């Protein structure tokens, strides 16, 4: 209807405008009329801005009642009030306008590739158990935790399918491996050799354990190991004496150079020709300048042979040991040659350990008195008949034998054996006495008779000859 206000008219007014007439479309009430009645309502002219003809009173435009603030305004005021009070109310989000309906293909979201989940290492139960164990012992400090982790982590993780990538679990698969540690090998070298031999999985696993425990040490030698051992079990086995494959050589006291060469070749599997060649080059062993042979400088003892060494190296070990013993006995290097000659003579002639200093005194008294030593042991060595204890008249009178002390005064020209520690001590400190004779009267027991006069000595010789006839196996 033309006389009814439009919705635009209703909401176009402001609160400051004066409202003189109100209408209600819902109740049908009539608004108060203006003073000049009968004039049509010209709401449309007022809105259009038209002016009435002159002389006429402009019609009053009816207005509607002030609708008051909108719900949006009220909500804004309420939020402002809440902010002032310090507790802002959550603002409702306006409903977005509906977008024009698109086709089904456009509306459907693009297909997405399934997201691949990364499997966490922490999901394995073995890891959590390991962490729990470490937390229990946390009072022991970082070093304890580190050691326990490296020692038990492979075993615990393997129980739950979590075997580490750089290590095996357990003590091997039963396949034996001979593993050798040589002198000079360091921890890193040993770790690398274990991995190359197939004993351990990686060198890093072994080396990390060695770095964590500086007290671990290894002895040169050959060890019986197994394939696929954990790093920790391999280290433990290398420190076990039961796993060591020992090759020993036993050099009895008084053994000659010829005998030692044979024993060394047999024990080391080195051809005897190579051992002889090494021994012949005696100057390469740093002996005293007056030494004429390697004889006397190879200390008799039991040696554990390190693998893969040369013949010269094995002999050098024996020479080094002799030098240590001479030094320990207080013998200066300038007297090494004389001492080993004297000690080698004592070693071959004495029987019982208690008699060594007495035998030394007999020889020293004879040297001091200018007497011939008359040692059958020296004659036999020079004649090459060391396989028997007696000599013949012809051998004792052979002046061409430089070792023949029945002909040549003083000590022999060189050592006749390789003496042990007791003989060296006796050579350095002979017993006190006036004896100038001695003879062993029982080769089984080593009983020896010492005499000051020749007559006493002859009685002892008769006693020995009687015993020798009863034991022809010694002749």
Secondary structure by P-SEA (a helix, b strand, c coil): ccccccccccccccccccccbbbbcccccccccccccccccaaaaaaacccccccccccbbbbcccccccaaaaaaaaaaaaaaacccccccccccccccccccccccccccccccccccccccaaaaaaaaaaaaaccccaaaaaaaaaacaaaaaaaaccccccccccccccccccccccccccaaaaaaaaaaacccccaaaaaaaaaaccccccccccccccccccaaaaaaaaacccccbbbbbbbcccccaaaaaaaaaaaacccaaaaaaaaaacccccccccccccccccccccccccccccaaaaaaaaaaaaaaaaaaacccccaaaaaaaaaaaaaaccccccaaaaaaaaaaaaaaaccccccaaaaaaaacccccccccccccccccccccccccccccccccccccaaaaaaaabbbbcccccccccccccbbbbbbccaaaaaaaaaaaaaaaaaccccc
